[in-house]
Amino acid sequence: MTDRCVVLAVAEPDVRWHEVAARLVTRHGRTALVVVPGAHAERAALVTGATTRHDVPPEEAKPSRVAALARAARSGHDLVLVAAAGTEAVAVAGALEAPLLVVVPDGARGAEVARPLLSAADLLEVPSDVITAGGTVRLPDRPTPPAPTAAAGWSAYRDRSWRPALVTVIALVTVALLALWIIRGNDLSTAAPVSPPGTAAAIDAEPEYEAEQSCHPTAAATVRPTVPDAATTARVDAAWQRIERRLDALAPRSLAGLGAPATAQQIADLQRNMSVEFPADLVASLRRHNGMDPAAGYPLPPGQNPDSVRTVYADWQMYCEVAGPDWQRRFVPIAADHTGGALVVDMTPQRRGRVGHYDPESGYTRYGFTLVEMLEGTAAALETGGLFDGKYRPHVDQWGLISWRSATAFAAGYA
């Protein structure tokens, strides 16, 4: 056995997961703790052989809290088992960085109910396997982690569920540094403002729809993943080509950090796991670049690093835990900033395909442009050195990485 924590994903309510748990306890631990959050707590007594049991009430059963409990218990137990409902278990395994066993019914139906959970585990890079109540337990070996790098450190920071807890501190430090920074940066130009095509002014009003915060969708089977048409793909590719050319000239280190294309299967699985059909321009953009090294800069205004398929899913789940009442399940994170906020594509019926900005502290700001319009406006600002949407100017920092500065910061002489 390669880890003292194992998460059981209970695929269906009637699956005999406690029998699997009992066999694991018998085989791998003289002292074992079984953590059973939420609705499964009443069946924890059926797990034989466990020396300790901890039932987590539903109101306290958020994945990050359950993962923290299991992590703290490892030092005192040979084995810590967490048994939770399917999608909740995947989130716990991702936060805990522990292997996942999907417990499924016997027979052909097992493969059907396991498939979406295994796909979700793959997106979070969680080692996973499938077992029936009467089957042989097979614990997956965890992959050898890559050597730590600066980029890996930033990725780990972005993927931790505790990241938004630092938002206030980081924001205060950023403001203080900005006030003290009196040396001008590399101002690319003083050209006229550049707005994305078809842009309306930013709207700082509350959304006009009822909040739908749950990130445990049940409609994955009805999702028909979007496949971009040729015209949209060509338009997105052209915008990215313009951005790439300017990065090559201004900030080649940032250009080198852009990710390789995501596969059509990865993007389709992501849409199913989120039960959200993406706009065609987002799919085309992920097919061009599957995110970006978080240490390579912020090529999108107002200072955003594009998300990969994996970080889209991880951030989406994380925001569901920490978000305020204006968070929507159909907000698709597409890029992250350094303060815990994110650009999102709003896929609610009223705003379908429009870009906005979500921050756990300050809430949601709606914009009037689509992703492809934003990419085109970004390219124009990089080409001319002008202001994106009249507010943000491209900037190359002292490390040769692209970022964006507000027009008011430039005017005050702080950037």
C-alpha positions as CSV (number, residue, x, y, z in Angstrom):
1,M,0.0,0.0,0.0
2,T,1.4,3.4,-1.0
3,D,-0.6,5.8,1.0
4,R,-2.2,5.8,4.5
5,C,-5.2,7.7,3.2
6,V,-7.7,6.2,0.8
7,V,-10.9,7.8,-0.4
8,L,-13.9,5.6,-1.3
9,A,-16.3,7.2,-3.9
10,V,-19.7,5.7,-3.3
11,A,-21.2,5.7,-6.8
12,E,-24.8,4.9,-5.7
13,P,-26.5,5.1,-2.3
14,D,-27.2,1.3,-2.1
15,V,-23.6,0.2,-3.0
16,R,-22.2,-1.9,-0.1
17,W,-19.1,0.4,0.4
18,H,-18.8,-0.7,4.0
19,E,-17.7,-4.2,2.9
20,V,-14.9,-2.7,0.9
21,A,-13.9,-0.5,3.8
22,A,-13.9,-3.5,6.2
23,R,-11.6,-5.5,3.9
24,L,-9.2,-2.5,3.6
25,V,-9.1,-2.2,7.3
26,T,-8.4,-5.9,7.8
27,R,-5.6,-5.9,5.2
28,H,-3.8,-2.6,5.9
29,G,-4.2,-1.4,9.4
30,R,-4.1,-2.4,13.0
31,T,-5.4,1.1,13.9
32,A,-7.8,2.5,11.4
33,L,-10.0,5.6,11.2
34,V,-13.1,5.7,9.0
35,V,-14.3,9.2,8.2
36,V,-17.9,9.3,6.9
37,P,-19.2,12.7,5.9
38,G,-22.8,13.7,5.2
39,A,-25.5,11.3,4.2
40,H,-23.4,8.2,4.7
41,A,-22.7,8.8,8.3
42,E,-25.5,6.6,9.5
43,R,-23.9,3.5,7.9
44,A,-20.4,4.0,9.4
45,A,-21.2,1.5,12.2
46,L,-21.3,-1.3,9.6
47,V,-17.5,-0.9,9.0
48,T,-16.0,-3.8,11.1
49,G,-12.4,-3.7,12.3
50,A,-12.1,0.1,12.5
51,T,-10.7,1.2,15.8
52,T,-11.9,4.8,15.4
53,R,-14.9,6.3,13.6
54,H,-15.6,10.0,12.9
55,D,-19.0,11.0,11.5
56,V,-19.0,14.5,9.9
57,P,-22.4,16.2,9.9
58,P,-23.7,17.4,6.5
59,E,-23.3,21.1,7.3
60,E,-19.6,20.5,8.0
61,A,-18.9,18.0,5.1
62,K,-17.2,20.4,2.6
63,P,-14.4,18.5,0.8
64,S,-11.7,20.9,2.1
65,R,-12.7,20.3,5.7
66,V,-13.0,16.6,5.3
67,A,-9.6,16.5,3.7
68,A,-8.0,18.5,6.5
69,L,-9.5,16.1,9.1
70,A,-8.2,13.1,7.3
71,R,-4.7,14.7,6.8
72,A,-4.5,15.5,10.5
73,A,-5.4,11.9,11.4
74,R,-2.7,10.2,9.4
75,S,-0.1,10.5,12.1
76,G,-2.1,8.5,14.6
77,H,-3.5,5.7,12.4
78,D,-2.1,3.0,10.1
79,L,-5.0,3.7,7.7
80,V,-7.5,6.6,7.2
81,L,-10.5,5.9,5.0
82,V,-12.9,8.5,3.8
83,A,-16.2,7.3,2.3
84,A,-18.3,9.9,0.5
85,A,-20.8,10.3,-2.3
86,G,-19.2,10.1,-5.8
87,T,-18.4,13.7,-6.8
88,E,-17.8,14.8,-3.2
89,A,-15.3,11.9,-2.8
90,V,-13.4,13.0,-6.0
91,A,-13.1,16.5,-4.6
92,V,-11.8,15.2,-1.2
93,A,-9.3,13.0,-3.0
94,G,-8.0,15.9,-5.0
95,A,-7.7,18.1,-1.9
96,L,-6.1,15.3,0.1
97,E,-3.9,14.1,-2.8
98,A,-4.9,10.5,-2.0
99,P,-5.9,7.6,-4.2
100,L,-9.5,7.1,-5.0
101,L,-11.5,3.8,-5.1
102,V,-14.8,4.0,-6.9
103,V,-17.2,1.5,-5.3
104,V,-19.8,0.5,-7.9
105,P,-22.6,-2.0,-8.2
106,D,-21.9,-5.6,-9.5
107,G,-22.6,-6.2,-13.2
108,A,-22.5,-4.2,-16.3
109,R,-23.9,-1.1,-14.7
110,G,-20.7,-0.7,-12.7
111,A,-18.7,0.6,-15.6
112,E,-21.5,3.1,-16.5
113,V,-21.6,4.8,-13.1
114,A,-17.8,4.7,-12.7
115,R,-16.9,6.4,-16.0
116,P,-17.8,10.0,-15.0
117,L,-16.1,9.7,-11.6
118,L,-12.9,8.3,-13.1
119,S,-12.9,11.1,-15.7
120,A,-13.3,13.7,-12.9
121,A,-10.4,12.0,-11.0
122,D,-8.2,12.2,-14.2
123,L,-8.9,16.0,-14.5
124,L,-7.6,16.4,-10.9
125,E,-4.7,14.0,-11.6
126,V,-5.9,11.7,-8.8
127,P,-4.9,8.0,-9.0
128,S,-8.1,6.0,-9.2
129,D,-9.5,2.4,-9.6
130,V,-12.8,0.7,-9.6
131,I,-14.1,-2.1,-7.3
132,T,-17.4,-3.8,-6.5
133,A,-18.5,-4.8,-3.0
134,G,-17.6,-8.4,-3.8
135,G,-14.5,-7.8,-5.9
136,T,-10.8,-7.8,-5.1
137,V,-9.4,-4.6,-3.7
138,R,-6.8,-3.0,-6.0
139,L,-5.2,0.1,-4.6
140,P,-3.6,2.2,-7.4
141,D,0.0,3.2,-7.0
142,R,0.6,6.9,-6.9
143,P,2.7,8.4,-9.6
144,T,6.1,9.7,-8.8
145,P,5.8,13.5,-8.5
146,P,7.9,15.6,-10.7
147,A,10.9,17.5,-9.4
148,P,9.8,20.8,-7.8
149,T,10.1,23.9,-9.9
150,A,9.0,27.4,-9.5
151,A,6.1,26.7,-11.9
152,A,5.1,23.6,-9.9
153,G,5.0,25.8,-6.7
154,W,2.7,28.3,-8.3
155,S,0.4,25.5,-9.6
156,A,0.2,24.0,-6.2
157,Y,-0.8,27.4,-4.8
158,R,-3.5,27.8,-7.4
159,D,-5.0,24.4,-6.9
160,R,-5.3,24.5,-3.1
161,S,-8.7,25.0,-1.7
162,W,-7.3,27.3,0.9
163,R,-6.1,29.8,-1.6
164,P,-9.1,32.3,-1.3
165,A,-8.4,32.6,2.4
166,L,-5.3,34.6,1.5
167,V,-7.1,37.0,-0.7
168,T,-7.5,39.8,1.8
169,V,-3.8,39.6,3.0
170,I,-2.5,39.5,-0.5
171,A,-4.7,42.4,-1.6
172,L,-3.5,44.6,1.3
173,V,0.1,43.8,0.6
174,T,-0.4,44.6,-3.1
175,V,-1.9,48.0,-2.3
176,A,0.9,48.8,0.1
177,L,3.6,47.9,-2.5
178,L,1.8,49.8,-5.2
179,A,1.8,52.9,-3.0
180,L,5.5,52.6,-2.4
181,W,6.5,51.8,-6.0
182,I,7.7,55.0,-7.5
183,I,9.9,53.7,-10.2
184,R,8.3,53.5,-13.6
185,G,7.9,50.2,-15.4
186,N,8.4,49.4,-19.0
187,D,5.6,51.5,-20.5
188,L,5.1,50.1,-24.0
189,S,3.4,53.1,-25.5
190,T,1.0,56.0,-24.9
191,A,-1.3,55.1,-27.7
192,A,-5.1,55.6,-27.6
193,P,-7.3,53.2,-25.7
194,V,-8.2,49.9,-27.4
195,S,-11.5,48.2,-26.7
196,P,-12.5,44.7,-27.6
197,P,-14.9,44.6,-30.7
198,G,-18.5,44.9,-29.7
199,T,-17.6,45.8,-26.1
200,A,-20.1,47.3,-23.7
201,A,-19.0,49.1,-20.6
202,A,-18.4,46.9,-17.5
203,I,-21.5,46.5,-15.4
204,D,-20.9,46.3,-11.7
205,A,-24.4,45.3,-10.8
206,E,-25.6,42.1,-9.2
207,P,-26.7,39.3,-11.6
208,E,-30.3,39.3,-12.5
209,Y,-30.9,35.6,-11.8
210,E,-31.2,33.4,-8.8
211,A,-27.9,31.9,-7.5
212,E,-27.3,28.2,-8.2
213,Q,-24.2,27.4,-6.2
214,S,-24.1,23.6,-6.2
215,C,-21.1,22.1,-8.0
216,H,-22.3,18.5,-7.8
217,P,-24.2,18.4,-11.1
218,T,-26.4,15.4,-12.0
219,A,-27.1,16.2,-15.6
220,A,-23.8,15.0,-17.1
221,A,-25.5,12.4,-19.2
222,T,-27.6,15.1,-21.0
223,V,-24.7,17.4,-21.8
224,R,-23.7,17.6,-25.5
225,P,-20.2,18.9,-25.5
226,T,-19.7,21.9,-27.8
227,V,-17.6,21.4,-30.9
228,P,-16.5,24.8,-32.4
229,D,-17.3,25.6,-36.0
230,A,-14.6,26.4,-38.5
231,A,-15.3,30.1,-38.5
232,T,-15.0,30.4,-34.7
233,T,-11.9,28.3,-34.6
234,A,-10.3,30.5,-37.3
235,R,-11.2,33.7,-35.5
236,V,-9.8,32.4,-32.2
237,D,-6.7,31.1,-33.8
238,A,-6.1,34.4,-35.6
239,A,-6.4,36.3,-32.3
240,W,-4.0,34.0,-30.5
241,Q,-1.5,34.2,-33.4
242,R,-1.5,38.0,-33.0
243,I,-1.0,37.7,-29.2
244,E,1.8,35.1,-29.8
245,R,3.7,37.4,-32.2
246,R,3.7,40.3,-29.8
247,L,4.7,38.0,-26.9
248,D,7.6,36.8,-29.0
249,A,8.8,40.3,-29.5
250,L,8.0,41.7,-26.0
251,A,8.1,38.8,-23.5
252,P,9.4,35.6,-25.1
253,R,9.5,33.9,-21.6
254,S,5.8,34.4,-21.4
255,L,5.3,33.0,-24.9
256,A,7.3,29.9,-23.9
257,G,4.9,29.4,-21.0
258,L,1.8,28.9,-23.1
259,G,0.5,25.4,-22.9
260,A,0.1,22.8,-25.7
261,P,-3.4,22.2,-27.1
262,A,-5.9,20.3,-25.0
263,T,-7.5,17.3,-26.7
264,A,-11.1,17.2,-27.8
265,Q,-11.7,14.4,-25.3
266,Q,-10.3,16.3,-22.4
267,I,-12.5,19.3,-23.2
268,A,-15.6,17.1,-23.7
269,D,-15.0,15.3,-20.4
270,L,-14.6,18.6,-18.7
271,Q,-18.0,19.8,-20.0
272,R,-19.7,16.6,-18.9
273,N,-18.1,16.7,-15.4
274,M,-19.3,20.3,-14.9
275,S,-22.7,19.7,-16.6
276,V,-22.0,22.9,-18.6
277,E,-21.8,23.2,-22.3
278,F,-19.0,25.6,-23.2
279,P,-19.2,28.4,-25.7
280,A,-17.5,27.6,-29.0
281,D,-14.8,30.2,-28.6
282,L,-13.7,28.8,-25.2
283,V,-13.4,25.3,-26.7
284,A,-11.4,26.7,-29.6
285,S,-9.1,28.6,-27.2
286,L,-8.4,25.5,-25.1
287,R,-7.6,23.6,-28.3
288,R,-5.0,26.3,-29.0
289,H,-3.5,26.6,-25.5
290,N,-4.4,24.3,-22.6
291,G,-3.6,27.0,-20.0
292,M,-0.3,28.5,-19.2
293,D,2.6,28.0,-16.8
294,P,1.5,30.2,-13.8
295,A,5.1,31.4,-13.4
296,A,5.2,32.7,-16.9
297,G,3.2,35.9,-16.5
298,Y,-0.3,37.3,-17.1
299,P,-1.0,37.7,-20.8
300,L,-4.7,38.5,-20.4
301,P,-6.0,41.8,-18.9
302,P,-6.4,42.9,-16.2
303,G,-3.6,40.5,-15.1
304,Q,-4.8,37.0,-15.7
305,N,-3.1,33.6,-16.3
306,P,-5.1,31.3,-18.6
307,D,-6.4,28.1,-17.0
308,S,-5.8,24.6,-18.2
309,V,-8.5,21.9,-18.3
310,R,-7.3,20.7,-14.9
311,T,-7.4,24.1,-13.2
312,V,-10.7,25.1,-14.7
313,Y,-12.2,22.1,-12.9
314,A,-10.3,22.6,-9.7
315,D,-11.1,26.3,-9.5
316,W,-14.7,25.7,-10.3
317,Q,-15.0,23.2,-7.4
318,M,-13.1,25.5,-5.1
319,Y,-15.2,28.5,-5.8
320,C,-18.3,26.5,-5.0
321,E,-17.0,26.1,-1.5
322,V,-15.9,29.6,-0.7
323,A,-18.1,31.7,-3.0
324,G,-20.7,34.3,-2.0
325,P,-24.3,34.3,-3.0
326,D,-23.6,35.7,-6.4
327,W,-21.6,32.7,-7.5
328,Q,-23.2,30.6,-10.3
329,R,-22.5,26.9,-11.1
330,R,-22.5,27.9,-14.8
331,F,-19.6,30.3,-14.3
332,V,-16.7,28.6,-16.0
333,P,-13.3,29.8,-14.7
334,I,-11.0,30.6,-17.7
335,A,-8.0,32.5,-16.1
336,A,-6.7,33.2,-12.6
337,D,-5.1,36.3,-11.1
338,H,-2.6,36.4,-8.2
339,T,-5.1,37.5,-5.6
340,G,-7.6,34.6,-5.7
341,G,-9.9,36.0,-8.3
342,A,-10.7,34.7,-11.8
343,L,-12.0,35.5,-15.2
344,V,-15.1,33.5,-15.9
345,V,-17.3,32.8,-18.9
346,D,-20.9,33.2,-17.7
347,M,-23.0,30.4,-19.2
348,T,-26.3,31.2,-17.4
349,P,-29.2,31.7,-19.9
350,Q,-29.3,35.5,-19.5
351,R,-25.6,36.1,-20.1
352,R,-24.5,33.1,-22.2
353,G,-21.0,33.3,-23.3
354,R,-20.1,36.7,-21.8
355,V,-16.9,37.2,-19.8
356,G,-16.9,38.5,-16.2
357,H,-14.6,38.6,-13.2
358,Y,-15.3,36.7,-9.9
359,D,-13.6,37.4,-6.6
360,P,-14.6,35.6,-3.4
361,E,-14.2,38.9,-1.5
362,S,-15.6,41.5,-3.8
363,G,-18.1,39.4,-5.8
364,Y,-18.9,39.3,-9.5
365,T,-18.4,42.0,-12.1
366,R,-20.0,41.6,-15.5
367,Y,-18.5,42.6,-18.8
368,G,-20.0,43.1,-22.2
369,F,-17.6,41.0,-24.4
370,T,-17.2,37.4,-25.3
371,L,-13.9,35.5,-25.0
372,V,-13.0,35.9,-28.6
373,E,-13.7,39.6,-28.5
374,M,-11.5,39.8,-25.4
375,L,-8.6,38.0,-27.2
376,E,-8.9,40.3,-30.2
377,G,-8.9,43.4,-27.9
378,T,-5.9,41.9,-26.0
379,A,-4.0,41.5,-29.3
380,A,-4.8,45.1,-30.4
381,A,-3.6,46.5,-27.1
382,L,-0.3,44.5,-27.3
383,E,0.2,45.6,-30.9
384,T,-0.4,49.3,-30.2
385,G,0.6,49.6,-26.6
386,G,-2.9,51.1,-26.0
387,L,-5.3,50.5,-23.2
388,F,-7.5,47.4,-23.2
389,D,-11.1,48.5,-22.7
390,G,-9.8,52.0,-21.8
391,K,-8.5,50.7,-18.5
392,Y,-5.4,48.4,-18.7
393,R,-2.0,48.8,-20.5
394,P,0.4,45.9,-21.3
395,H,3.6,46.0,-19.3
396,V,6.8,43.9,-19.3
397,D,8.2,43.5,-15.8
398,Q,11.8,43.3,-14.7
399,W,11.9,39.6,-15.2
400,G,10.8,39.9,-18.8
401,L,7.2,38.6,-18.2
402,I,4.0,40.1,-19.6
403,S,1.5,41.7,-17.2
404,W,-1.1,44.5,-17.2
405,R,-1.3,47.8,-15.3
406,S,-4.3,50.0,-14.7
407,A,-4.4,53.4,-16.5
408,T,-4.8,55.1,-13.1
409,A,-1.6,53.5,-11.9
410,F,0.2,54.8,-14.9
411,A,-1.2,58.3,-14.5
412,A,-0.1,58.4,-10.9
413,G,3.4,57.3,-11.8
414,Y,3.3,54.0,-9.9
415,A,3.7,51.7,-12.9
